[in-house]
Each structure stands twice: as structure tokens, then as C-alpha cells.
Amino acid sequence: MATPSDKKEAQQQQYEALDANDKGLFDNWVRAFKTNLGIGRTPAEKQQASARHQFEKDKSDCERCEKTRDHLLKNSPIILFMTEHLKDSGYTVTKEKMPCMKCSEMRSGGYAPNGTIQLCYNQLYGKNHTETTMAHEMIHA
């Protein structure tokens, strides 16, 4: 029966027998596997990777929120109706007055005293939810 050290030696010999291209492919695969599972990383490296992942998720969620908001401002019947009637009362709705932001509270949006309608990109779960939130907050404007 082979001992663990015998198995490790056999694996090392197999690795050494690979050509340079195959070694590169194998090394890349091992690096990706370790990165995805966090194997061999220090706690600081794990924390850094987690922060990087959260940053990318926030960026993606914010871009999705902005794209949905812009689409709804141009195409949603209820949002167009509210925009038209708010304009008649002196409030001009623009995308600049409706920023997508990360919110710490459990809310999907809010109306600020300075006249901005805040959309919480980390709490909005689709086009319909965004539309409902925008319409609701426009009532406060």
C-alpha cells in the first residue's frame, strides 16, 4: 500500500513530466481553484477578496438600478404620468434628482428634504419593484 509521501512523490513526477504549456495550464487551474475556495490565503487576503467582490457587486447593482431608472423615466406609463403632473406643480423630475445609492436601512427608496428621490440599489429586486418605489417616492415630491 502506498504511503502519503509515495503518492506525493508520484504526483510530483507526473507534474515534472508535463511540457511547459501543460504546466502553465495546470498552474493556472490550481491558482483559480485556490482563489475561488480561499485555500492558502491569509485572513487579510480573504478579507481583501471579499471587499473586492462586494465592490464589484455594488457597482453592478448600481449600474442595473441606473439603467432601470432611466428606462422607466422614458417608458413607464405611471412614471410618465407622475412626471408630467409634478412638472405642472413646479417639480422637475430628472435622473440627477433620483440617484441610485446603497442604503443601510431596510428600505427601497426615500424622499429627501432637498428634493431628491433616493433609490436604494441594494434593496431593489427588479423592474417592477423599482417602478413601484419611484412612483411611491414621487408622491412625496
C-alpha positions as protocol buffer text, in pm:
chain_id: "A"
residue {
  index: 1
  type: MET
  ca { x: 0 y: 0 z: 0 }
}
residue {
  index: 2
  type: ALA
  ca { x: 134 y: 341 z: -99 }
}
residue {
  index: 3
  type: THR
  ca { x: 210 y: 589 z: 175 }
}
residue {
  index: 4
  type: PRO
  ca { x: 109 y: 956 z: 150 }
}
residue {
  index: 5
  type: SER
  ca { x: 469 y: 1052 z: 79 }
}
residue {
  index: 6
  type: ASP
  ca { x: 481 y: 794 z: -206 }
}
residue {
  index: 7
  type: LYS
  ca { x: 165 y: 946 z: -357 }
}
residue {
  index: 8
  type: LYS
  ca { x: 306 y: 1296 z: -328 }
}
residue {
  index: 9
  type: GLU
  ca { x: 630 y: 1188 z: -496 }
}
residue {
  index: 10
  type: ALA
  ca { x: 434 y: 1022 z: -780 }
}
residue {
  index: 11
  type: GLN
  ca { x: 229 y: 1340 z: -829 }
}
residue {
  index: 12
  type: GLN
  ca { x: 547 y: 1548 z: -837 }
}
residue {
  index: 13
  type: GLN
  ca { x: 694 y: 1318 z: -1104 }
}
residue {
  index: 14
  type: GLN
  ca { x: 376 y: 1347 z: -1312 }
}
residue {
  index: 15
  type: TYR
  ca { x: 394 y: 1725 z: -1283 }
}
residue {
  index: 16
  type: GLU
  ca { x: 761 y: 1730 z: -1385 }
}
residue {
  index: 17
  type: ALA
  ca { x: 678 y: 1517 z: -1691 }
}
residue {
  index: 18
  type: LEU
  ca { x: 437 y: 1782 z: -1823 }
}
residue {
  index: 19
  type: ASP
  ca { x: 554 y: 2012 z: -2102 }
}
residue {
  index: 20
  type: ALA
  ca { x: 574 y: 2387 z: -2032 }
}
residue {
  index: 21
  type: ASN
  ca { x: 231 y: 2463 z: -2182 }
}
residue {
  index: 22
  type: ASP
  ca { x: 57 y: 2193 z: -1977 }
}
residue {
  index: 23
  type: LYS
  ca { x: 239 y: 2307 z: -1661 }
}
residue {
  index: 24
  type: GLY
  ca { x: 114 y: 2660 z: -1724 }
}
residue {
  index: 25
  type: LEU
  ca { x: -243 y: 2538 z: -1772 }
}
residue {
  index: 26
  type: PHE
  ca { x: -223 y: 2323 z: -1460 }
}
residue {
  index: 27
  type: ASP
  ca { x: -72 y: 2605 z: -1253 }
}
residue {
  index: 28
  type: ASN
  ca { x: -345 y: 2845 z: -1368 }
}
residue {
  index: 29
  type: TRP
  ca { x: -613 y: 2589 z: -1280 }
}
residue {
  index: 30
  type: VAL
  ca { x: -464 y: 2532 z: -933 }
}
residue {
  index: 31
  type: ARG
  ca { x: -437 y: 2909 z: -873 }
}
residue {
  index: 32
  type: ALA
  ca { x: -801 y: 2965 z: -980 }
}
residue {
  index: 33
  type: PHE
  ca { x: -918 y: 2674 z: -766 }
}
residue {
  index: 34
  type: LYS
  ca { x: -733 y: 2805 z: -460 }
}
residue {
  index: 35
  type: THR
  ca { x: -858 y: 3159 z: -521 }
}
residue {
  index: 36
  type: ASN
  ca { x: -1221 y: 3053 z: -551 }
}
residue {
  index: 37
  type: LEU
  ca { x: -1207 y: 2836 z: -241 }
}
residue {
  index: 38
  type: GLY
  ca { x: -978 y: 3061 z: -41 }
}
residue {
  index: 39
  type: ILE
  ca { x: -725 y: 2782 z: 10 }
}
residue {
  index: 40
  type: GLY
  ca { x: -380 y: 2901 z: 107 }
}
residue {
  index: 41
  type: ARG
  ca { x: -485 y: 3263 z: 159 }
}
residue {
  index: 42
  type: THR
  ca { x: -419 y: 3462 z: 472 }
}
residue {
  index: 43
  type: PRO
  ca { x: -713 y: 3616 z: 660 }
}
residue {
  index: 44
  type: ALA
  ca { x: -609 y: 3957 z: 521 }
}
residue {
  index: 45
  type: GLU
  ca { x: -614 y: 3822 z: 164 }
}
residue {
  index: 46
  type: LYS
  ca { x: -956 y: 3666 z: 223 }
}
residue {
  index: 47
  type: GLN
  ca { x: -1087 y: 3995 z: 360 }
}
residue {
  index: 48
  type: GLN
  ca { x: -941 y: 4183 z: 63 }
}
residue {
  index: 49
  type: ALA
  ca { x: -1103 y: 3939 z: -181 }
}
residue {
  index: 50
  type: SER
  ca { x: -1436 y: 3974 z: -1 }
}
residue {
  index: 51
  type: ALA
  ca { x: -1415 y: 4354 z: -16 }
}
residue {
  index: 52
  type: ARG
  ca { x: -1327 y: 4338 z: -387 }
}
residue {
  index: 53
  type: HIS
  ca { x: -1622 y: 4107 z: -452 }
}
residue {
  index: 54
  type: GLN
  ca { x: -1859 y: 4339 z: -259 }
}
residue {
  index: 55
  type: PHE
  ca { x: -1729 y: 4640 z: -454 }
}
residue {
  index: 56
  type: GLU
  ca { x: -1794 y: 4466 z: -787 }
}
residue {
  index: 57
  type: LYS
  ca { x: -2143 y: 4360 z: -673 }
}
residue {
  index: 58
  type: ASP
  ca { x: -2226 y: 4714 z: -559 }
}
residue {
  index: 59
  type: LYS
  ca { x: -2102 y: 4856 z: -889 }
}
residue {
  index: 60
  type: SER
  ca { x: -2310 y: 4607 z: -1087 }
}
residue {
  index: 61
  type: ASP
  ca { x: -2622 y: 4663 z: -874 }
}
residue {
  index: 62
  type: CYS
  ca { x: -2588 y: 5042 z: -904 }
}
residue {
  index: 63
  type: GLU
  ca { x: -2547 y: 5024 z: -1283 }
}
residue {
  index: 64
  type: ARG
  ca { x: -2854 y: 4800 z: -1307 }
}
residue {
  index: 65
  type: CYS
  ca { x: -3053 y: 5045 z: -1091 }
}
residue {
  index: 66
  type: GLU
  ca { x: -2949 y: 5341 z: -1309 }
}
residue {
  index: 67
  type: LYS
  ca { x: -3033 y: 5156 z: -1629 }
}
residue {
  index: 68
  type: THR
  ca { x: -3375 y: 5053 z: -1493 }
}
residue {
  index: 69
  type: ARG
  ca { x: -3444 y: 5406 z: -1362 }
}
residue {
  index: 70
  type: ASP
  ca { x: -3354 y: 5562 z: -1698 }
}
residue {
  index: 71
  type: HIS
  ca { x: -3574 y: 5312 z: -1884 }
}
residue {
  index: 72
  type: LEU
  ca { x: -3869 y: 5377 z: -1652 }
}
residue {
  index: 73
  type: LEU
  ca { x: -3832 y: 5756 z: -1679 }
}
residue {
  index: 74
  type: LYS
  ca { x: -3877 y: 5722 z: -2056 }
}
residue {
  index: 75
  type: ASN
  ca { x: -4121 y: 5431 z: -2087 }
}
residue {
  index: 76
  type: SER
  ca { x: -4328 y: 5365 z: -1774 }
}
residue {
  index: 77
  type: PRO
  ca { x: -4686 y: 5496 z: -1803 }
}
residue {
  index: 78
  type: ILE
  ca { x: -4718 y: 5563 z: -1429 }
}
residue {
  index: 79
  type: ILE
  ca { x: -4378 y: 5733 z: -1406 }
}
residue {
  index: 80
  type: LEU
  ca { x: -4451 y: 5946 z: -1715 }
}
residue {
  index: 81
  type: PHE
  ca { x: -4789 y: 6041 z: -1567 }
}
residue {
  index: 82
  type: MET
  ca { x: -4635 y: 6136 z: -1232 }
}
residue {
  index: 83
  type: THR
  ca { x: -4351 y: 6327 z: -1405 }
}
residue {
  index: 84
  type: GLU
  ca { x: -4596 y: 6531 z: -1612 }
}
residue {
  index: 85
  type: HIS
  ca { x: -4812 y: 6624 z: -1313 }
}
residue {
  index: 86
  type: LEU
  ca { x: -4513 y: 6703 z: -1090 }
}
residue {
  index: 87
  type: LYS
  ca { x: -4384 y: 6935 z: -1362 }
}
residue {
  index: 88
  type: ASP
  ca { x: -4721 y: 7115 z: -1359 }
}
residue {
  index: 89
  type: SER
  ca { x: -4679 y: 7169 z: -985 }
}
residue {
  index: 90
  type: GLY
  ca { x: -4324 y: 7305 z: -1023 }
}
residue {
  index: 91
  type: TYR
  ca { x: -4109 y: 6996 z: -957 }
}
residue {
  index: 92
  type: THR
  ca { x: -3900 y: 6876 z: -1249 }
}
residue {
  index: 93
  type: VAL
  ca { x: -3813 y: 6507 z: -1235 }
}
residue {
  index: 94
  type: THR
  ca { x: -3468 y: 6423 z: -1369 }
}
residue {
  index: 95
  type: LYS
  ca { x: -3237 y: 6127 z: -1329 }
}
residue {
  index: 96
  type: GLU
  ca { x: -2997 y: 6358 z: -1145 }
}
residue {
  index: 97
  type: LYS
  ca { x: -3266 y: 6413 z: -880 }
}
residue {
  index: 98
  type: MET
  ca { x: -3309 y: 6038 z: -849 }
}
residue {
  index: 99
  type: PRO
  ca { x: -2969 y: 5889 z: -756 }
}
residue {
  index: 100
  type: CYS
  ca { x: -2916 y: 5518 z: -703 }
}
residue {
  index: 101
  type: MET
  ca { x: -2734 y: 5466 z: -375 }
}
residue {
  index: 102
  type: LYS
  ca { x: -2651 y: 5199 z: -121 }
}
residue {
  index: 103
  type: CYS
  ca { x: -2876 y: 5220 z: 183 }
}
residue {
  index: 104
  type: SER
  ca { x: -2802 y: 5075 z: 524 }
}
residue {
  index: 105
  type: GLU
  ca { x: -3168 y: 5066 z: 626 }
}
residue {
  index: 106
  type: MET
  ca { x: -3419 y: 4811 z: 503 }
}
residue {
  index: 107
  type: ARG
  ca { x: -3592 y: 5042 z: 255 }
}
residue {
  index: 108
  type: SER
  ca { x: -3609 y: 5054 z: -121 }
}
residue {
  index: 109
  type: GLY
  ca { x: -3614 y: 5432 z: -154 }
}
residue {
  index: 110
  type: GLY
  ca { x: -3673 y: 5762 z: 15 }
}
residue {
  index: 111
  type: TYR
  ca { x: -3752 y: 6127 z: -37 }
}
residue {
  index: 112
  type: ALA
  ca { x: -3500 y: 6377 z: 98 }
}
residue {
  index: 113
  type: PRO
  ca { x: -3588 y: 6732 z: 207 }
}
residue {
  index: 114
  type: ASN
  ca { x: -3357 y: 6871 z: -65 }
}
residue {
  index: 115
  type: GLY
  ca { x: -3593 y: 6728 z: -328 }
}
residue {
  index: 116
  type: THR
  ca { x: -3403 y: 6416 z: -428 }
}
residue {
  index: 117
  type: ILE
  ca { x: -3565 y: 6078 z: -459 }
}
residue {
  index: 118
  type: GLN
  ca { x: -3322 y: 5814 z: -338 }
}
residue {
  index: 119
  type: LEU
  ca { x: -3330 y: 5467 z: -492 }
}
residue {
  index: 120
  type: CYS
  ca { x: -3161 y: 5200 z: -280 }
}
residue {
  index: 121
  type: TYR
  ca { x: -2990 y: 4975 z: -534 }
}
residue {
  index: 122
  type: ASN
  ca { x: -2911 y: 4713 z: -271 }
}
residue {
  index: 123
  type: GLN
  ca { x: -3280 y: 4678 z: -181 }
}
residue {
  index: 124
  type: LEU
  ca { x: -3444 y: 4690 z: -527 }
}
residue {
  index: 125
  type: TYR
  ca { x: -3526 y: 4349 z: -669 }
}
residue {
  index: 126
  type: GLY
  ca { x: -3635 y: 4411 z: -1025 }
}
residue {
  index: 127
  type: LYS
  ca { x: -3802 y: 4649 z: -1265 }
}
residue {
  index: 128
  type: ASN
  ca { x: -4149 y: 4630 z: -1108 }
}
residue {
  index: 129
  type: HIS
  ca { x: -4013 y: 4694 z: -759 }
}
residue {
  index: 130
  type: THR
  ca { x: -3810 y: 4989 z: -888 }
}
residue {
  index: 131
  type: GLU
  ca { x: -4114 y: 5131 z: -1069 }
}
residue {
  index: 132
  type: THR
  ca { x: -4334 y: 5099 z: -758 }
}
residue {
  index: 133
  type: THR
  ca { x: -4065 y: 5262 z: -543 }
}
residue {
  index: 134
  type: MET
  ca { x: -4017 y: 5550 z: -786 }
}
residue {
  index: 135
  type: ALA
  ca { x: -4392 y: 5614 z: -808 }
}
residue {
  index: 136
  type: HIS
  ca { x: -4429 y: 5599 z: -430 }
}
residue {
  index: 137
  type: GLU
  ca { x: -4144 y: 5843 z: -367 }
}
residue {
  index: 138
  type: MET
  ca { x: -4270 y: 6078 z: -640 }
}
residue {
  index: 139
  type: ILE
  ca { x: -4590 y: 6116 z: -437 }
}
residue {
  index: 140
  type: HIS
  ca { x: -4381 y: 6283 z: -164 }
}
residue {
  index: 141
  type: ALA
  ca { x: -4221 y: 6531 z: -408 }
}
